[in-house]
């Protein structure tokens, strides 16, 4: 494939990324509330864990699916199935069907994310992986930043069924672009690398192992913030509406503004290691501030959360950049392994939350103490990392 066509397909992949981000983000903050109309919080937590386990197990075999169906065909199958599942999830009133469609939607949504990573890696060059991955993250975060406002507007005027129907509609142009532009995409040579084999391969490489562990801890940070931060801040006296409508939009801005520039710096100015360690230090510092600060002033929490997301942008972008500089387009299983850190982290955080749930009733800050301690350990773990520059 010539460079001109690669650039064109990369731009199309960027559009696909934004569409996926809107699909993912529009119902992101509404789903637990929607499920709460039918189930208690313990069942909701269980559903998220089961969905994550299903997504993880499905992703383990994704290289086999791609090899069997071809990347384009598999992407189309998954997209159509996801359009159907999320539409039915919003339309049904039957609790049993609700569980079925939620878990199916959760799994398919994760597989779409893995496929996007395979597309991006297929059109990347070693020299500009950081810039490409930075743009990929920026577009993901732009979609996730604006989606809650769209979802809130829809729910204010319409129903949950319309919300999920809108999320489904974002995949219609996604489906068209995949069908139209990826007709002659070269099939990656996956060599039937399974996830266990890929994990063993990574574990033998000290640098890749450190980056994979860092990516996992980064996803643990996101999982803790999504599940526990709103509950914790509400206990401090900050209403959920203020958290979602005022604090969160500011907090997410660094995830939109920084990744591309950070990727460029990693390619041209610095190595990934310095930015990665600096980001981990910011994450640890701000996570422990959750334990120390007891104020209900939204401005203070905007400052804390913006700082934490600056750290998150550094860690996430550098982990992406480093990992994908070390693998190549044929490594679909290695791509899936990295993408599966999100599902693995959700399972781990959910399990820890269940184990310490009796303590969280009176001391909700314990979860942040555990997270901050793990991040501190991660800093020491990545110190021997060998830079790519």
C-alpha positions as CSV (number, residue, x, y, z in Angstrom):
1,X,0.0,0.0,0.0
2,X,1.5,3.4,-1.0
3,X,2.0,6.2,1.4
4,X,-0.7,8.4,-0.1
5,X,-3.4,5.7,0.4
6,X,-2.1,5.0,3.9
7,X,-2.5,8.7,4.8
8,X,-6.0,8.7,3.4
9,X,-7.0,5.6,5.3
10,X,-5.4,7.0,8.5
11,X,-7.6,10.1,8.2
12,X,-10.7,7.9,7.7
13,X,-9.6,5.9,10.8
14,X,-9.4,9.2,12.8
15,X,-13.1,9.9,11.7
16,X,-14.0,6.3,12.8
17,X,-12.3,7.0,16.2
18,X,-14.4,10.1,16.8
19,X,-17.6,8.3,15.9
20,X,-16.6,5.4,18.2
21,X,-15.9,7.9,21.0
22,X,-19.4,9.5,20.6
23,X,-21.0,6.0,20.5
24,X,-19.1,5.1,23.7
25,X,-19.5,8.4,25.5
26,X,-23.1,9.4,24.9
27,X,-24.5,6.8,27.3
28,X,-21.4,6.5,29.5
29,X,-22.7,8.3,32.6
30,X,-26.3,7.3,32.1
31,X,-26.1,3.5,31.9
32,X,-25.7,2.8,35.6
33,X,-28.7,5.1,36.3
34,X,-30.7,3.3,33.7
35,X,-29.8,-0.1,35.1
36,X,-30.6,1.2,38.6
37,X,-34.3,1.4,37.5
38,X,-34.3,-2.4,37.4
39,X,-31.4,-3.5,39.7
40,X,-29.6,-2.7,42.9
41,X,-26.1,-1.4,43.0
42,X,-24.6,-4.8,43.8
43,X,-26.2,-6.3,40.7
44,X,-25.0,-3.4,38.6
45,X,-21.4,-3.9,39.8
46,X,-21.7,-7.6,39.0
47,X,-23.0,-6.8,35.5
48,X,-20.0,-4.6,34.8
49,X,-17.7,-7.3,36.1
50,X,-19.3,-10.0,34.0
51,X,-19.3,-7.7,31.0
52,X,-15.6,-7.0,31.5
53,X,-14.8,-10.7,31.8
54,X,-16.8,-11.4,28.7
55,X,-15.0,-8.6,26.8
56,X,-11.6,-9.9,28.0
57,X,-12.3,-13.5,26.9
58,X,-13.7,-12.4,23.5
59,X,-10.7,-10.2,22.9
60,X,-8.3,-13.1,23.7
61,X,-9.5,-14.7,20.4
62,X,-9.8,-11.6,18.3
63,X,-6.7,-12.4,16.1
64,X,-8.4,-15.7,15.2
65,X,-11.6,-13.8,14.2
66,X,-9.6,-11.3,12.1
67,X,-7.7,-14.1,10.4
68,X,-10.9,-16.0,9.7
69,X,-13.2,-13.2,8.5
70,X,-10.7,-10.5,7.4
71,X,-10.3,-7.3,9.3
72,X,-12.9,-5.4,7.3
73,X,-15.6,-8.1,7.3
74,X,-15.1,-8.7,11.0
75,X,-15.4,-5.0,11.7
76,X,-18.7,-4.8,9.8
77,X,-20.1,-7.9,11.6
78,X,-19.3,-6.4,15.0
79,X,-20.6,-3.0,14.1
80,X,-24.0,-4.3,12.9
81,X,-24.3,-6.5,16.0
82,X,-23.5,-3.6,18.3
83,X,-26.1,-1.3,16.6
84,X,-28.7,-4.0,17.2
85,X,-27.7,-4.8,20.8
86,X,-27.5,-1.2,22.1
87,X,-30.8,-0.3,20.4
88,X,-32.5,-3.3,22.1
89,X,-30.8,-2.5,25.4
90,X,-32.5,0.9,25.4
91,X,-35.8,-0.5,24.1
92,X,-36.5,-3.5,26.4
93,X,-38.3,-3.4,29.7
94,X,-37.6,-7.1,30.5
95,X,-34.8,-7.4,33.2
96,X,-33.5,-10.6,31.7
97,X,-33.2,-9.2,28.2
98,X,-31.7,-6.1,29.7
99,X,-28.9,-8.2,31.3
100,X,-28.4,-10.0,28.0
101,X,-28.2,-6.9,25.8
102,X,-26.1,-5.0,28.3
103,X,-23.4,-7.7,28.4
104,X,-23.5,-8.2,24.7
105,X,-23.2,-4.4,24.1
106,X,-20.3,-4.2,26.6
107,X,-18.4,-7.0,24.8
108,X,-19.0,-5.7,21.3
109,X,-18.0,-2.2,22.3
110,X,-14.7,-3.5,23.5
111,X,-14.1,-5.5,20.4
112,X,-14.7,-2.3,18.3
113,X,-12.0,-0.5,20.3
114,X,-9.5,-3.3,19.6
115,X,-10.4,-3.2,15.9
116,X,-9.7,0.6,15.9
117,X,-6.3,-0.1,17.4
118,X,-5.6,-2.6,14.6
119,X,-6.6,-0.1,12.0
120,X,-4.4,2.7,13.4
121,X,-1.4,0.4,13.8
122,X,-1.8,-0.8,10.2
123,X,-1.3,2.8,8.9
124,X,1.4,3.9,11.3
125,X,5.1,4.4,10.6
126,X,7.7,3.7,13.2
127,X,8.9,7.3,13.1
128,X,5.6,8.9,13.7
129,X,3.8,6.4,16.0
130,X,3.8,8.9,18.8
131,X,2.0,11.6,16.8
132,X,-0.5,9.1,15.4
133,X,-1.3,7.6,18.7
134,X,-1.5,11.0,20.3
135,X,-4.1,12.1,17.7
136,X,-6.0,8.8,18.2
137,X,-6.2,9.5,22.0
138,X,-7.1,13.2,21.4
139,X,-10.0,12.2,19.2
140,X,-11.2,9.6,21.6
141,X,-11.1,12.1,24.5
142,X,-12.8,14.9,22.4
143,X,-15.7,12.5,21.8
144,X,-15.9,11.5,25.4
145,X,-15.6,15.1,26.5
146,X,-18.6,16.4,24.5
147,X,-20.7,13.2,24.8
148,X,-22.0,13.7,28.4
149,X,-23.4,17.1,27.3
150,X,-25.2,15.5,24.4
151,X,-26.5,12.7,26.6
152,X,-27.7,15.2,29.2
153,X,-29.6,17.2,26.6
154,X,-31.3,14.1,25.2
155,X,-32.3,12.8,28.6
156,X,-33.7,16.2,29.6
157,X,-36.1,16.2,26.6
158,X,-36.5,12.5,25.8
159,X,-36.0,9.0,27.2
160,X,-33.3,6.5,27.7
161,X,-34.5,4.6,24.6
162,X,-33.8,7.7,22.5
163,X,-30.4,8.1,24.2
164,X,-29.3,4.6,23.2
165,X,-30.9,4.9,19.7
166,X,-28.7,8.0,19.2
167,X,-25.6,6.1,20.3
168,X,-26.6,3.4,17.8
169,X,-27.0,6.0,15.0
170,X,-23.3,7.1,15.5
171,X,-22.3,3.7,14.1
172,X,-24.2,4.1,10.9
173,X,-21.6,6.4,9.3
174,X,-19.0,4.2,11.0
175,X,-20.3,1.2,9.1
176,X,-20.4,3.1,5.8
177,X,-16.8,4.3,6.1
178,X,-15.5,0.8,6.9
179,X,-17.4,-0.7,4.0
180,X,-16.5,2.0,1.5
181,X,-12.8,2.8,2.3
182,X,-11.5,-0.5,3.6
183,X,-12.4,-2.7,0.6
184,X,-8.7,-3.4,-0.3
185,X,-7.1,-3.2,3.1
186,X,-4.3,-5.7,3.4
187,X,-5.0,-8.5,5.7
188,X,-2.5,-8.4,8.6
189,X,-0.5,-11.6,9.1
190,X,-1.5,-12.5,12.6
191,X,0.4,-15.8,12.7
192,X,-2.2,-17.2,15.1
193,X,-0.6,-15.6,18.2
194,X,-2.9,-16.2,21.1
195,X,-3.1,-14.0,24.1
196,X,-1.3,-16.4,26.5
197,X,1.5,-16.5,24.0
198,X,1.5,-12.8,23.6
199,X,1.5,-12.3,27.4
200,X,4.5,-14.7,27.7
201,X,6.2,-12.7,24.9
202,X,5.7,-9.4,26.7
203,X,6.7,-10.9,30.1
204,X,10.1,-11.9,28.6
205,X,10.7,-8.3,27.5
206,X,11.4,-6.1,30.6
207,X,10.5,-2.9,28.9
208,X,7.2,-4.1,27.3
209,X,6.2,-5.7,30.6
210,X,6.8,-2.4,32.5
211,X,4.7,-0.5,29.9
212,X,1.9,-3.1,30.0
213,X,1.8,-3.0,33.8
214,X,1.7,0.8,33.7
215,X,-1.2,0.8,31.2
216,X,-3.1,-1.6,33.5
217,X,-2.6,0.7,36.5
218,X,-3.6,3.7,34.4
219,X,-6.9,1.9,33.6
220,X,-7.3,1.1,37.3
221,X,-7.0,4.9,37.9
222,X,-9.8,5.5,35.4
223,X,-12.0,2.7,36.8
224,X,-11.6,4.0,40.4
225,X,-12.4,7.6,39.3
226,X,-15.5,6.5,37.3
227,X,-16.9,4.2,40.0
228,X,-15.9,6.0,43.2
229,X,-15.1,9.6,42.7
230,X,-18.6,10.9,42.2
231,X,-19.8,8.9,45.3
232,X,-16.9,10.3,47.3
233,X,-17.3,13.9,46.3
234,X,-21.1,13.7,46.9
235,X,-20.3,12.5,50.4
236,X,-18.2,15.7,50.8
237,X,-21.2,17.8,49.8
238,X,-20.7,18.2,46.0
239,X,-23.9,17.4,44.1
240,X,-23.7,14.9,41.2
241,X,-25.0,17.6,38.9
242,X,-22.1,19.9,39.8
243,X,-19.6,17.1,39.4
244,X,-20.9,16.1,35.9
245,X,-21.8,19.5,34.6
246,X,-19.1,21.8,36.1
247,X,-16.1,19.8,37.4
248,X,-15.8,17.0,34.9
249,X,-15.8,19.1,31.7
250,X,-12.8,21.0,33.0
251,X,-11.1,17.9,34.3
252,X,-11.3,16.1,31.0
253,X,-9.8,19.0,29.0
254,X,-6.1,17.9,29.4
255,X,-7.1,14.5,27.9
256,X,-8.2,16.4,24.8
257,X,-5.5,19.1,24.5
258,X,-2.3,17.3,25.5
259,X,-2.0,13.8,23.9
260,X,-1.1,14.9,20.4
261,X,1.5,17.4,21.6
262,X,2.9,14.8,24.1
263,X,3.1,12.3,21.3
264,X,5.0,14.8,19.1
265,X,7.4,15.5,22.0
266,X,8.0,11.8,22.5
267,X,8.9,11.5,18.8
268,X,11.0,14.6,18.4
269,X,12.2,16.1,21.7
270,X,12.2,13.7,24.6
271,X,12.0,10.0,25.2
272,X,8.8,8.4,26.6
273,X,10.4,7.6,30.0
274,X,10.7,11.1,31.3
275,X,7.1,12.1,30.5
276,X,5.8,8.8,31.7
277,X,7.4,9.1,35.2
278,X,6.4,12.7,35.5
279,X,2.8,11.7,34.7
280,X,2.9,8.9,37.3
281,X,4.1,11.4,40.0
282,X,1.2,13.7,39.2
283,X,-1.2,10.8,39.4
284,X,0.1,9.6,42.8
285,X,0.1,13.2,44.2
286,X,-3.4,14.0,43.2
287,X,-4.8,10.6,44.2
288,X,-3.5,11.1,47.7
289,X,-5.1,14.6,47.7
290,X,-8.4,12.7,47.5
291,X,-7.6,11.4,51.0
292,X,-6.3,14.7,52.4
293,X,-8.7,17.3,51.0
294,X,-12.1,17.4,52.6
295,X,-13.4,20.7,51.0
296,X,-16.7,20.9,49.1
297,X,-15.5,23.8,47.0
298,X,-15.8,22.9,43.3
299,X,-12.9,25.1,42.3
300,X,-10.5,23.2,44.5
301,X,-11.6,19.9,43.0
302,X,-11.4,21.3,39.5
303,X,-7.8,22.1,40.2
304,X,-7.1,18.6,41.6
305,X,-8.8,16.8,38.8
306,X,-7.3,18.9,36.1
307,X,-3.8,18.1,37.5
308,X,-4.7,14.4,37.8
309,X,-5.8,14.4,34.1
310,X,-2.6,16.1,33.0
311,X,-0.8,13.2,34.7
312,X,-3.2,10.7,33.1
313,X,-2.6,12.2,29.6
314,X,1.2,11.9,30.1
315,X,1.0,8.3,31.2
316,X,-1.6,7.1,28.7
317,X,0.0,8.7,25.7
318,X,3.5,7.5,26.6
319,X,2.3,4.0,27.3
320,X,0.5,3.9,23.9
321,X,3.5,5.4,22.1
322,X,6.1,3.1,23.7
323,X,4.1,-0.1,23.3
324,X,3.2,0.4,19.7
325,X,6.7,1.5,18.7
326,X,7.8,-1.9,20.0
327,X,5.3,-4.0,18.1
328,X,4.2,-4.2,14.5
329,X,0.9,-4.5,12.5
330,X,1.1,-8.3,12.4
331,X,0.8,-8.4,16.2
332,X,-3.0,-8.3,16.5
333,X,-2.8,-10.4,19.7
334,X,-0.4,-8.0,21.2
335,X,-2.7,-5.1,20.3
336,X,-5.6,-6.9,21.9
337,X,-3.5,-7.6,25.0
338,X,-2.8,-3.9,25.4
339,X,-6.5,-3.0,24.7
340,X,-7.6,-5.6,27.3
341,X,-6.0,-3.7,30.1
342,X,-9.2,-1.7,30.4
343,X,-11.4,-4.7,31.0
344,X,-8.8,-6.3,33.2
345,X,-8.6,-3.2,35.3
346,X,-12.4,-2.9,35.7
347,X,-12.5,-6.5,36.9
348,X,-9.6,-5.9,39.4
349,X,-11.0,-2.7,40.7
350,X,-14.5,-4.2,41.1
351,X,-13.1,-7.2,42.9
352,X,-11.1,-5.0,45.3
353,X,-14.1,-2.8,45.8
354,X,-16.2,-5.9,46.8
355,X,-13.5,-7.2,49.2
356,X,-13.2,-3.9,51.0
357,X,-16.8,-2.8,50.7
358,X,-17.4,-3.1,54.5
359,X,-14.6,-0.6,55.1
360,X,-15.7,1.8,52.4
361,X,-19.0,2.5,54.2
362,X,-17.2,4.5,56.9
363,X,-13.9,5.2,55.2
364,X,-14.5,5.7,51.4
365,X,-11.0,7.2,51.0
366,X,-9.4,3.8,51.5
367,X,-9.8,3.0,47.8
368,X,-7.8,6.1,47.0
369,X,-5.1,5.2,49.5
370,X,-4.7,1.8,47.8
371,X,-4.7,3.3,44.3
372,X,-2.1,6.0,45.3
373,X,0.1,3.3,46.8
374,X,0.0,1.2,43.7
375,X,0.9,4.2,41.5
376,X,3.9,4.9,43.8
377,X,5.0,1.3,43.3
378,X,4.6,1.7,39.6
379,X,7.0,4.6,39.5
380,X,9.7,2.5,41.0
381,X,8.9,-0.3,38.6
382,X,9.3,1.8,35.5
383,X,12.5,3.5,36.6
384,X,14.8,1.0,34.8
385,X,12.8,1.4,31.5
386,X,15.0,1.8,28.5
387,X,13.9,4.7,26.3
388,X,13.2,4.4,22.6
389,X,15.4,7.5,21.8
